[in-house]
Amino acid sequence: MAESRAALVEAGVTRLVDLPHNDLVQLAAHVLRTGALAITVLGDDLPATRIYDSPAFRVVPLDEPAMGLRAGLAWRKTAEEHVPGLRDVLAALKERYEDEPVTS
């Protein structure tokens, strides 16, 4: 997140506000109520795409190489013992990302 903040400041953003929730509907309401801009992740099957599809919003895709999206996986520590196939998925990810290893 720090890299994204730095890229936004470098691009000229002067004020960033972290909202105390991650509810997309509340975020959309905040945008409508205040006129704020929101950074969101878009995709054909993502909830944000459906929420911001309303004619009340204008969405412009960003194509900015300096703004990387860092993602991670989370799972319950004991799940490997109980969730069928999880060990195989984790092994495949470790193999795929051996240059930047997945740690567990």
N, C-alpha and C positions, 0 to 999 in steps of 0.2 A: 504494500500500500504506500510505503514511503516513496518508492520510485514513481508511482502514479501521481502522487501529490507534487513531487518535484517537477515532473513533466508539465503538469497543469500550471504551476507557478511560472515556470520557464516560458510557457505559451502566453502568459499575461493574465491569468486568473488572479484576482486580488483578494478573494474571500471564499474560503471553503468551510462548509458547515457539515458536521457529522450529526446525523439525526439519531436519536436514542432508540431507534427501532429498525427492524429490517422488513417491515410489512410493506409490500409494494403498493397496496391500496392507500395506505396512509402517506406514503411518499408521493404518489400521484395527487392525492388531495392537497398536500403541501405545495406541490408545483402549481396547481390550479389556484390555490388561495393566495400564494405569495408572488407568483411569477418567477420563482427560482428555476434554475436549470438542474436537471438530474442526469447523472451518468448511469446508464443502465446496460445490461447485457441483453442483446437481442438475438433471437433465433426463432425459426418457424414454430417450434413447439414449447417456447418458454412463456411463463405467465406474464412477464413484463411486456412482451410483444402484444399480447391480447389487451392488456390494460391500456397501453399507449396507442392502440389502434383507433381509439375514439377520435372523432373529428375535433375534439377540444384540444388535442395535442399536435405538435409538429415534431417529428422524429427525424434526425439527420444522422446517418451512420458515420462513425469516425473511422478514418483509415490513417492511423498515426502509429508508425512503427516504434516510436519511442515509448508508447504507452502499452506495455506488455501486461497481459492478464496472468497473474500467478494463481494457480489453482492447486489444491491439495486434496487428499483423500482422508476421510475420517472413518473410523470404525471402532466398535467396542473392543477393548483389549482381549476379552475372552471369546470373541466371535469366531476366531480362526478354528477353535475347537468345536463349535456348534453349527456354523453356517456352511452348508455343503457348497463346495467349489471355491470358497474364499481363499484358501491356501493356494489354489491353482492360479487364481486371478492375481494375487500378490506376487507369486513367483514369476508370472508372465510380465508384470509391470517392472519388477526388479531387473529382469533380463532386457526388456525394451529400453529402460532408462539407465543402463549400466554406467554411462558416462556421467549422469547426474542421478545417482542411485536413490531409490525409494528406501527409506529406512523404517523399520518397525520396531 
